[in-house]
Amino acid sequence: MSDDNSFGRGHHPLPARLAGLGRYCDALRPKNLLSHKVFVDDGVHMLTIEAGHGFSVMREDMKSLLRAGLVRMQSNEPGEISFYFEEKRR
């Protein structure tokens, strides 16, 4: 993901804590990232990735995802997986 944290829609850039996931989790690297959506009322960021054959999330990746606030992983379309991250409250 870009260092300038600009991937996103409208006025909701990808939070820095999620932008850094690409360094640790292969699944969330920029080439696989299809979209970023923010559910403002719920404080949830949804990252949708292209998940090809053999997609996997390793133990260390899962630890990084959980630390970043992962609350759900879901597949709505074949070949796509959405990761839902809860916004951390200050």
PDB file as gemmi writes it, atoms N, CA and C in Angstrom:
CRYST1    1.000    1.000    1.000  90.00  90.00  90.00 P 1                      
ATOM      1  N   MET A   1       0.838  -1.159   0.000  1.00  0.00           N  
ATOM      2  CA  MET A   1       0.000   0.000   0.000  1.00  0.00           C  
ATOM      3  C   MET A   1       0.889   1.230   0.000  1.00  0.00           C  
ATOM      4  N   SER A   2       0.354   2.318  -0.489  1.00  0.00           N  
ATOM      5  CA  SER A   2       1.192   3.495  -0.638  1.00  0.00           C  
ATOM      6  C   SER A   2       1.560   4.092   0.710  1.00  0.00           C  
ATOM      7  N   ASP A   3       2.754   4.680   0.759  1.00  0.00           N  
ATOM      8  CA  ASP A   3       3.213   5.323   1.980  1.00  0.00           C  
ATOM      9  C   ASP A   3       2.434   6.591   2.278  1.00  0.00           C  
ATOM     10  N   ASP A   4       1.812   7.189   1.247  1.00  0.00           N  
ATOM     11  CA  ASP A   4       1.096   8.436   1.480  1.00  0.00           C  
ATOM     12  C   ASP A   4      -0.317   8.190   2.007  1.00  0.00           C  
ATOM     13  N   ASN A   5      -0.692   6.928   2.175  1.00  0.00           N  
ATOM     14  CA  ASN A   5      -1.960   6.598   2.820  1.00  0.00           C  
ATOM     15  C   ASN A   5      -3.166   7.126   2.043  1.00  0.00           C  
ATOM     16  N   SER A   6      -3.082   7.182   0.716  1.00  0.00           N  
ATOM     17  CA  SER A   6      -4.129   7.836  -0.062  1.00  0.00           C  
ATOM     18  C   SER A   6      -5.172   6.881  -0.623  1.00  0.00           C  
ATOM     19  N   PHE A   7      -4.983   5.578  -0.451  1.00  0.00           N  
ATOM     20  CA  PHE A   7      -5.958   4.652  -1.021  1.00  0.00           C  
ATOM     21  C   PHE A   7      -7.255   4.745  -0.245  1.00  0.00           C  
ATOM     22  N   GLY A   8      -8.335   5.012  -0.907  1.00  0.00           N  
ATOM     23  CA  GLY A   8      -9.622   5.122  -0.227  1.00  0.00           C  
ATOM     24  C   GLY A   8     -10.609   5.841  -1.119  1.00  0.00           C  
ATOM     25  N   ARG A   9     -11.788   6.061  -0.596  1.00  0.00           N  
ATOM     26  CA  ARG A   9     -12.838   6.752  -1.328  1.00  0.00           C  
ATOM     27  C   ARG A   9     -13.175   8.061  -0.643  1.00  0.00           C  
ATOM     28  N   GLY A  10     -13.360   9.104  -1.418  1.00  0.00           N  
ATOM     29  CA  GLY A  10     -13.815  10.363  -0.865  1.00  0.00           C  
ATOM     30  C   GLY A  10     -12.874  10.908   0.188  1.00  0.00           C  
ATOM     31  N   HIS A  11     -13.418  11.268   1.319  1.00  0.00           N  
ATOM     32  CA  HIS A  11     -12.647  11.902   2.382  1.00  0.00           C  
ATOM     33  C   HIS A  11     -12.233  10.915   3.456  1.00  0.00           C  
ATOM     34  N   HIS A  12     -12.237   9.650   3.162  1.00  0.00           N  
ATOM     35  CA  HIS A  12     -11.900   8.624   4.146  1.00  0.00           C  
ATOM     36  C   HIS A  12     -10.685   7.837   3.681  1.00  0.00           C  
ATOM     37  N   PRO A  13      -9.489   8.376   3.935  1.00  0.00           N  
ATOM     38  CA  PRO A  13      -8.283   7.641   3.542  1.00  0.00           C  
ATOM     39  C   PRO A  13      -8.110   6.395   4.405  1.00  0.00           C  
ATOM     40  N   LEU A  14      -7.326   5.496   3.909  1.00  0.00           N  
ATOM     41  CA  LEU A  14      -7.011   4.285   4.652  1.00  0.00           C  
ATOM     42  C   LEU A  14      -6.193   4.675   5.879  1.00  0.00           C  
ATOM     43  N   PRO A  15      -6.603   4.271   7.085  1.00  0.00           N  
ATOM     44  CA  PRO A  15      -5.831   4.618   8.283  1.00  0.00           C  
ATOM     45  C   PRO A  15      -4.414   4.054   8.203  1.00  0.00           C  
ATOM     46  N   ALA A  16      -3.480   4.751   8.817  1.00  0.00           N  
ATOM     47  CA  ALA A  16      -2.081   4.338   8.769  1.00  0.00           C  
ATOM     48  C   ALA A  16      -1.892   2.917   9.281  1.00  0.00           C  
ATOM     49  N   ARG A  17      -2.636   2.528  10.315  1.00  0.00           N  
ATOM     50  CA  ARG A  17      -2.464   1.186  10.875  1.00  0.00           C  
ATOM     51  C   ARG A  17      -2.880   0.112   9.874  1.00  0.00           C  
ATOM     52  N   LEU A  18      -3.812   0.428   8.967  1.00  0.00           N  
ATOM     53  CA  LEU A  18      -4.205  -0.536   7.936  1.00  0.00           C  
ATOM     54  C   LEU A  18      -3.280  -0.434   6.731  1.00  0.00           C  
ATOM     55  N   ALA A  19      -2.794   0.753   6.430  1.00  0.00           N  
ATOM     56  CA  ALA A  19      -1.884   0.923   5.294  1.00  0.00           C  
ATOM     57  C   ALA A  19      -0.619   0.104   5.507  1.00  0.00           C  
ATOM     58  N   GLY A  20      -0.200  -0.063   6.752  1.00  0.00           N  
ATOM     59  CA  GLY A  20       1.011  -0.824   7.048  1.00  0.00           C  
ATOM     60  C   GLY A  20       0.849  -2.319   6.949  1.00  0.00           C  
ATOM     61  N   LEU A  21      -0.382  -2.815   6.839  1.00  0.00           N  
ATOM     62  CA  LEU A  21      -0.596  -4.265   6.803  1.00  0.00           C  
ATOM     63  C   LEU A  21       0.036  -4.923   5.588  1.00  0.00           C  
ATOM     64  N   GLY A  22       0.130  -4.205   4.484  1.00  0.00           N  
ATOM     65  CA  GLY A  22       0.698  -4.783   3.277  1.00  0.00           C  
ATOM     66  C   GLY A  22       2.130  -5.255   3.452  1.00  0.00           C  
ATOM     67  N   ARG A  23       2.839  -4.660   4.404  1.00  0.00           N  
ATOM     68  CA  ARG A  23       4.215  -5.086   4.668  1.00  0.00           C  
ATOM     69  C   ARG A  23       4.247  -6.446   5.339  1.00  0.00           C  
ATOM     70  N   TYR A  24       3.188  -6.799   6.041  1.00  0.00           N  
ATOM     71  CA  TYR A  24       3.184  -8.025   6.843  1.00  0.00           C  
ATOM     72  C   TYR A  24       2.279  -9.123   6.271  1.00  0.00           C  
ATOM     73  N   CYS A  25       1.205  -8.719   5.620  1.00  0.00           N  
ATOM     74  CA  CYS A  25       0.220  -9.703   5.159  1.00  0.00           C  
ATOM     75  C   CYS A  25       0.151  -9.697   3.632  1.00  0.00           C  
ATOM     76  N   ASP A  26       0.599 -10.776   2.998  1.00  0.00           N  
ATOM     77  CA  ASP A  26       0.597 -10.857   1.537  1.00  0.00           C  
ATOM     78  C   ASP A  26      -0.789 -10.624   0.953  1.00  0.00           C  
ATOM     79  N   ALA A  27      -1.833 -11.059   1.666  1.00  0.00           N  
ATOM     80  CA  ALA A  27      -3.189 -10.935   1.148  1.00  0.00           C  
ATOM     81  C   ALA A  27      -3.599  -9.483   0.934  1.00  0.00           C  
ATOM     82  N   LEU A  28      -3.009  -8.571   1.699  1.00  0.00           N  
ATOM     83  CA  LEU A  28      -3.428  -7.177   1.612  1.00  0.00           C  
ATOM     84  C   LEU A  28      -2.437  -6.292   0.868  1.00  0.00           C  
ATOM     85  N   ARG A  29      -1.604  -6.883   0.031  1.00  0.00           N  
ATOM     86  CA  ARG A  29      -0.677  -6.088  -0.770  1.00  0.00           C  
ATOM     87  C   ARG A  29      -1.458  -5.331  -1.853  1.00  0.00           C  
ATOM     88  N   PRO A  30      -0.922  -4.185  -2.316  1.00  0.00           N  
ATOM     89  CA  PRO A  30      -1.656  -3.338  -3.267  1.00  0.00           C  
ATOM     90  C   PRO A  30      -2.143  -4.044  -4.514  1.00  0.00           C  
ATOM     91  N   LYS A  31      -1.361  -5.008  -5.035  1.00  0.00           N  
ATOM     92  CA  LYS A  31      -1.792  -5.672  -6.267  1.00  0.00           C  
ATOM     93  C   LYS A  31      -3.073  -6.471  -6.068  1.00  0.00           C  
ATOM     94  N   ASN A  32      -3.371  -6.858  -4.839  1.00  0.00           N  
ATOM     95  CA  ASN A  32      -4.575  -7.640  -4.572  1.00  0.00           C  
ATOM     96  C   ASN A  32      -5.751  -6.789  -4.091  1.00  0.00           C  
ATOM     97  N   LEU A  33      -5.491  -5.555  -3.671  1.00  0.00           N  
ATOM     98  CA  LEU A  33      -6.532  -4.722  -3.079  1.00  0.00           C  
ATOM     99  C   LEU A  33      -7.454  -4.166  -4.159  1.00  0.00           C  
ATOM    100  N   LEU A  34      -8.747  -4.464  -4.050  1.00  0.00           N  
ATOM    101  CA  LEU A  34      -9.721  -4.028  -5.042  1.00  0.00           C  
ATOM    102  C   LEU A  34     -10.474  -2.781  -4.607  1.00  0.00           C  
ATOM    103  N   SER A  35     -10.807  -2.679  -3.331  1.00  0.00           N  
ATOM    104  CA  SER A  35     -11.574  -1.522  -2.886  1.00  0.00           C  
ATOM    105  C   SER A  35     -11.442  -1.305  -1.385  1.00  0.00           C  
ATOM    106  N   HIS A  36     -11.786  -0.106  -0.982  1.00  0.00           N  
ATOM    107  CA  HIS A  36     -11.802   0.291   0.426  1.00  0.00           C  
ATOM    108  C   HIS A  36     -13.098   1.058   0.646  1.00  0.00           C  
ATOM    109  N   LYS A  37     -13.889   0.610   1.596  1.00  0.00           N  
ATOM    110  CA  LYS A  37     -15.154   1.267   1.904  1.00  0.00           C  
ATOM    111  C   LYS A  37     -15.216   1.518   3.401  1.00  0.00           C  
ATOM    112  N   VAL A  38     -15.798   2.646   3.796  1.00  0.00           N  
ATOM    113  CA  VAL A  38     -15.904   2.981   5.210  1.00  0.00           C  
ATOM    114  C   VAL A  38     -17.373   3.043   5.595  1.00  0.00           C  
ATOM    115  N   PHE A  39     -17.719   2.337   6.658  1.00  0.00           N  
ATOM    116  CA  PHE A  39     -19.053   2.410   7.240  1.00  0.00           C  
ATOM    117  C   PHE A  39     -18.934   3.367   8.428  1.00  0.00           C  
ATOM    118  N   VAL A  40     -19.204   4.643   8.177  1.00  0.00           N  
ATOM    119  CA  VAL A  40     -18.924   5.689   9.155  1.00  0.00           C  
ATOM    120  C   VAL A  40     -19.704   5.486  10.443  1.00  0.00           C  
ATOM    121  N   ASP A  41     -20.981   5.137  10.348  1.00  0.00           N  
ATOM    122  CA  ASP A  41     -21.809   4.981  11.551  1.00  0.00           C  
ATOM    123  C   ASP A  41     -21.279   3.892  12.477  1.00  0.00           C  
ATOM    124  N   ASP A  42     -20.727   2.842  11.885  1.00  0.00           N  
ATOM    125  CA  ASP A  42     -20.215   1.718  12.679  1.00  0.00           C  
ATOM    126  C   ASP A  42     -18.713   1.830  12.946  1.00  0.00           C  
ATOM    127  N   GLY A  43     -18.054   2.774  12.295  1.00  0.00           N  
ATOM    128  CA  GLY A  43     -16.612   2.912  12.457  1.00  0.00           C  
ATOM    129  C   GLY A  43     -15.851   1.711  11.934  1.00  0.00           C  
ATOM    130  N   VAL A  44     -16.265   1.181  10.773  1.00  0.00           N  
ATOM    131  CA  VAL A  44     -15.652  -0.021  10.206  1.00  0.00           C  
ATOM    132  C   VAL A  44     -15.102   0.273   8.816  1.00  0.00           C  
ATOM    133  N   HIS A  45     -13.878  -0.168   8.580  1.00  0.00           N  
ATOM    134  CA  HIS A  45     -13.260  -0.080   7.257  1.00  0.00           C  
ATOM    135  C   HIS A  45     -13.310  -1.474   6.628  1.00  0.00           C  
ATOM    136  N   MET A  46     -13.761  -1.545   5.374  1.00  0.00           N  
ATOM    137  CA  MET A  46     -13.816  -2.821   4.659  1.00  0.00           C  
ATOM    138  C   MET A  46     -12.802  -2.763   3.519  1.00  0.00           C  
ATOM    139  N   LEU A  47     -11.863  -3.709   3.516  1.00  0.00           N  
ATOM    140  CA  LEU A  47     -10.898  -3.840   2.432  1.00  0.00           C  
ATOM    141  C   LEU A  47     -11.241  -5.109   1.675  1.00  0.00           C  
ATOM    142  N   THR A  48     -11.472  -4.979   0.374  1.00  0.00           N  
ATOM    143  CA  THR A  48     -11.789  -6.139  -0.448  1.00  0.00           C  
ATOM    144  C   THR A  48     -10.587  -6.466  -1.318  1.00  0.00           C  
ATOM    145  N   ILE A  49     -10.201  -7.734  -1.296  1.00  0.00           N  
ATOM    146  CA  ILE A  49      -9.035  -8.169  -2.064  1.00  0.00           C  
ATOM    147  C   ILE A  49      -9.434  -9.224  -3.091  1.00  0.00           C  
ATOM    148  N   GLU A  50      -8.586  -9.359  -4.105  1.00  0.00           N  
ATOM    149  CA  GLU A  50      -8.724 -10.447  -5.063  1.00  0.00           C  
ATOM    150  C   GLU A  50      -8.008 -11.651  -4.468  1.00  0.00           C  
ATOM    151  N   ALA A  51      -8.731 -12.723  -4.288  1.00  0.00           N  
ATOM    152  CA  ALA A  51      -8.153 -13.923  -3.679  1.00  0.00           C  
ATOM    153  C   ALA A  51      -8.157 -15.039  -4.718  1.00  0.00           C  
ATOM    154  N   GLY A  52      -6.987 -15.304  -5.258  1.00  0.00           N  
ATOM    155  CA  GLY A  52      -6.867 -16.341  -6.266  1.00  0.00           C  
ATOM    156  C   GLY A  52      -6.789 -17.730  -5.668  1.00  0.00           C  
ATOM    157  N   HIS A  53      -6.567 -18.703  -6.517  1.00  0.00           N  
ATOM    158  CA  HIS A  53      -6.423 -20.092  -6.100  1.00  0.00           C  
ATOM    159  C   HIS A  53      -5.257 -20.208  -5.113  1.00  0.00           C  
ATOM    160  N   GLY A  54      -5.466 -20.939  -4.053  1.00  0.00           N  
ATOM    161  CA  GLY A  54      -4.415 -21.147  -3.073  1.00  0.00           C  
ATOM    162  C   GLY A  54      -4.305 -20.034  -2.049  1.00  0.00           C  
ATOM    163  N   PHE A  55      -5.321 -19.164  -1.957  1.00  0.00           N  
ATOM    164  CA  PHE A  55      -5.297 -18.077  -0.974  1.00  0.00           C  
ATOM    165  C   PHE A  55      -5.165 -18.647   0.432  1.00  0.00           C  
ATOM    166  N   SER A  56      -4.291 -18.033   1.232  1.00  0.00           N  
ATOM    167  CA  SER A  56      -4.153 -18.460   2.625  1.00  0.00           C  
ATOM    168  C   SER A  56      -3.732 -17.282   3.481  1.00  0.00           C  
ATOM    169  N   VAL A  57      -4.036 -17.370   4.755  1.00  0.00           N  
ATOM    170  CA  VAL A  57      -3.599 -16.378   5.735  1.00  0.00           C  
ATOM    171  C   VAL A  57      -2.792 -17.138   6.772  1.00  0.00           C  
ATOM    172  N   MET A  58      -1.521 -16.800   6.882  1.00  0.00           N  
ATOM    173  CA  MET A  58      -0.632 -17.493   7.809  1.00  0.00           C  
ATOM    174  C   MET A  58      -0.829 -16.977   9.235  1.00  0.00           C  
ATOM    175  N   ARG A  59      -0.321 -17.707  10.201  1.00  0.00           N  
ATOM    176  CA  ARG A  59      -0.508 -17.361  11.610  1.00  0.00           C  
ATOM    177  C   ARG A  59      -0.010 -15.953  11.926  1.00  0.00           C  
ATOM    178  N   GLU A  60       1.181 -15.603  11.456  1.00  0.00           N  
ATOM    179  CA  GLU A  60       1.710 -14.258  11.722  1.00  0.00           C  
ATOM    180  C   GLU A  60       0.861 -13.188  11.056  1.00  0.00           C  
ATOM    181  N   ASP A  61       0.351 -13.497   9.841  1.00  0.00           N  
ATOM    182  CA  ASP A  61      -0.553 -12.562   9.175  1.00  0.00           C  
ATOM    183  C   ASP A  61      -1.803 -12.356  10.013  1.00  0.00           C  
ATOM    184  N   MET A  62      -2.349 -13.431  10.546  1.00  0.00           N  
ATOM    185  CA  MET A  62      -3.577 -13.334  11.335  1.00  0.00           C  
ATOM    186  C   MET A  62      -3.342 -12.498  12.587  1.00  0.00           C  
ATOM    187  N   LYS A  63      -2.172 -12.654  13.200  1.00  0.00           N  
ATOM    188  CA  LYS A  63      -1.854 -11.833  14.375  1.00  0.00           C  
ATOM    189  C   LYS A  63      -1.854 -10.358  14.001  1.00  0.00           C  
ATOM    190  N   SER A  64      -1.262 -10.019  12.851  1.00  0.00           N  
ATOM    191  CA  SER A  64      -1.236  -8.629  12.402  1.00  0.00           C  
ATOM    192  C   SER A  64      -2.641  -8.113  12.119  1.00  0.00           C  
ATOM    193  N   LEU A  65      -3.457  -8.955  11.498  1.00  0.00           N  
ATOM    194  CA  LEU A  65      -4.838  -8.558  11.195  1.00  0.00           C  
ATOM    195  C   LEU A  65      -5.633  -8.309  12.475  1.00  0.00           C  
ATOM    196  N   LEU A  66      -5.483  -9.178  13.445  1.00  0.00           N  
ATOM    197  CA  LEU A  66      -6.212  -9.020  14.704  1.00  0.00           C  
ATOM    198  C   LEU A  66      -5.744  -7.778  15.466  1.00  0.00           C  
ATOM    199  N   ARG A  67      -4.436  -7.534  15.471  1.00  0.00           N  
ATOM    200  CA  ARG A  67      -3.915  -6.329  16.135  1.00  0.00           C  
ATOM    201  C   ARG A  67      -4.467  -5.062  15.478  1.00  0.00           C  
ATOM    202  N   ALA A  68      -4.716  -5.131  14.182  1.00  0.00           N  
ATOM    203  CA  ALA A  68      -5.228  -3.971  13.446  1.00  0.00           C  
ATOM    204  C   ALA A  68      -6.731  -3.795  13.617  1.00  0.00           C  
ATOM    205  N   GLY A  69      -7.389  -4.706  14.346  1.00  0.00           N  
ATOM    206  CA  GLY A  69      -8.817  -4.555  14.621  1.00  0.00           C  
ATOM    207  C   GLY A  69      -9.741  -5.391  13.752  1.00  0.00           C  
ATOM    208  N   LEU A  70      -9.240  -6.473  13.150  1.00  0.00           N  
ATOM    209  CA  LEU A  70     -10.089  -7.326  12.323  1.00  0.00           C  
ATOM    210  C   LEU A  70     -11.269  -7.863  13.125  1.00  0.00           C  
ATOM    211  N   VAL A  71     -12.481  -7.686  12.573  1.00  0.00           N  
ATOM    212  CA  VAL A  71     -13.672  -8.215  13.234  1.00  0.00           C  
ATOM    213  C   VAL A  71     -14.383  -9.266  12.387  1.00  0.00           C  
ATOM    214  N   ARG A  72     -14.080  -9.284  11.066  1.00  0.00           N  
ATOM    215  CA  ARG A  72     -14.757 -10.259  10.209  1.00  0.00           C  
ATOM    216  C   ARG A  72     -14.026 -10.391   8.889  1.00  0.00           C  
ATOM    217  N   MET A  73     -14.062 -11.607   8.328  1.00  0.00           N  
ATOM    218  CA  MET A  73     -13.624 -11.870   6.956  1.00  0.00           C  
ATOM    219  C   MET A  73     -14.814 -12.509   6.269  1.00  0.00           C  
ATOM    220  N   GLN A  74     -15.093 -12.091   5.034  1.00  0.00           N  
ATOM    221  CA  GLN A  74     -16.285 -12.579   4.355  1.00  0.00           C  
ATOM    222  C   GLN A  74     -16.047 -12.623   2.850  1.00  0.00           C  
ATOM    223  N   SER A  75     -16.612 -13.620   2.193  1.00  0.00           N  
ATOM    224  CA  SER A  75     -16.531 -13.715   0.740  1.00  0.00           C  
ATOM    225  C   SER A  75     -17.931 -13.577   0.159  1.00  0.00           C  
ATOM    226  N   ASN A  76     -18.151 -12.486  -0.594  1.00  0.00           N  
ATOM    227  CA  ASN A  76     -19.455 -12.255  -1.216  1.00  0.00           C  
ATOM    228  C   ASN A  76     -19.466 -12.641  -2.689  1.00  0.00           C  
ATOM    229  N   GLU A  77     -18.306 -12.607  -3.311  1.00  0.00           N  
ATOM    230  CA  GLU A  77     -18.168 -12.937  -4.722  1.00  0.00           C  
ATOM    231  C   GLU A  77     -17.047 -13.959  -4.873  1.00  0.00           C  
ATOM    232  N   PRO A  78     -17.173 -14.876  -5.822  1.00  0.00           N  
ATOM    233  CA  PRO A  78     -16.072 -15.812  -6.045  1.00  0.00           C  
ATOM    234  C   PRO A  78     -14.785 -15.057  -6.366  1.00  0.00           C  
ATOM    235  N   GLY A  79     -13.700 -15.428  -5.712  1.00  0.00           N  
ATOM    236  CA  GLY A  79     -12.416 -14.803  -5.961  1.00  0.00           C  
ATOM    237  C   GLY A  79     -12.177 -13.501  -5.222  1.00  0.00           C  
ATOM    238  N   GLU A  80     -13.108 -13.115  -4.337  1.00  0.00           N  
ATOM    239  CA  GLU A  80     -12.946 -11.890  -3.559  1.00  0.00           C  
ATOM    240  C   GLU A  80     -13.201 -12.171  -2.084  1.00  0.00           C  
ATOM    241  N   ILE A  81     -12.404 -11.549  -1.231  1.00  0.00           N  
ATOM    242  CA  ILE A  81     -12.600 -11.666   0.213  1.00  0.00           C  
ATOM    243  C   ILE A  81     -12.551 -10.265   0.800  1.00  0.00           C  
ATOM    244  N   SER A  82     -13.495  -9.974   1.690  1.00  0.00           N  
ATOM    245  CA  SER A  82     -13.525  -8.677   2.355  1.00  0.00           C  
ATOM    246  C   SER A  82     -13.096  -8.848   3.804  1.00  0.00           C  
ATOM    247  N   PHE A  83     -12.228  -7.943   4.240  1.00  0.00           N  
ATOM    248  CA  PHE A  83     -11.751  -7.892   5.614  1.00  0.00           C  
ATOM    249  C   PHE A  83     -12.376  -6.661   6.263  1.00  0.00           C  
ATOM    250  N   TYR A  84     -13.004  -6.838   7.411  1.00  0.00           N  
ATOM    251  CA  TYR A  84     -13.641  -5.732   8.118  1.00  0.00           C  
ATOM    252  C   TYR A  84     -12.825  -5.398   9.364  1.00  0.00           C  
ATOM    253  N   PHE A  85     -12.426  -4.118   9.462  1.00  0.00           N  
ATOM    254  CA  PHE A  85     -11.617  -3.649  10.592  1.00  0.00           C  
ATOM    255  C   PHE A  85     -12.381  -2.597  11.363  1.00  0.00           C  
ATOM    256  N   GLU A  86     -12.496  -2.786  12.657  1.00  0.00           N  
ATOM    257  CA  GLU A  86     -13.163  -1.811  13.510  1.00  0.00           C  
ATOM    258  C   GLU A  86     -12.223  -0.638  13.766  1.00  0.00           C  
ATOM    259  N   GLU A  87     -12.759   0.561  13.630  1.00  0.00           N  
ATOM    260  CA  GLU A  87     -11.967   1.766  13.903  1.00  0.00           C  
ATOM    261  C   GLU A  87     -11.614   1.801  15.380  1.00  0.00           C  
ATOM    262  N   LYS A  88     -10.344   2.010  15.667  1.00  0.00           N  
ATOM    263  CA  LYS A  88      -9.937   2.074  17.071  1.00  0.00           C  
ATOM    264  C   LYS A  88     -10.341   3.410  17.652  1.00  0.00           C  
ATOM    265  N   ARG A  89     -11.003   3.362  18.780  1.00  0.00           N  
ATOM    266  CA  ARG A  89     -11.448   4.577  19.466  1.00  0.00           C  
ATOM    267  C   ARG A  89     -10.310   5.178  20.255  1.00  0.00           C  
ATOM    268  N   ARG A  90     -10.285   6.485  20.298  1.00  0.00           N  
ATOM    269  CA  ARG A  90      -9.236   7.184  21.069  1.00  0.00           C  
ATOM    270  C   ARG A  90      -9.688   7.444  22.464  1.00  0.00           C  
TER     271      ARG A  90                                                      
END                                                                             
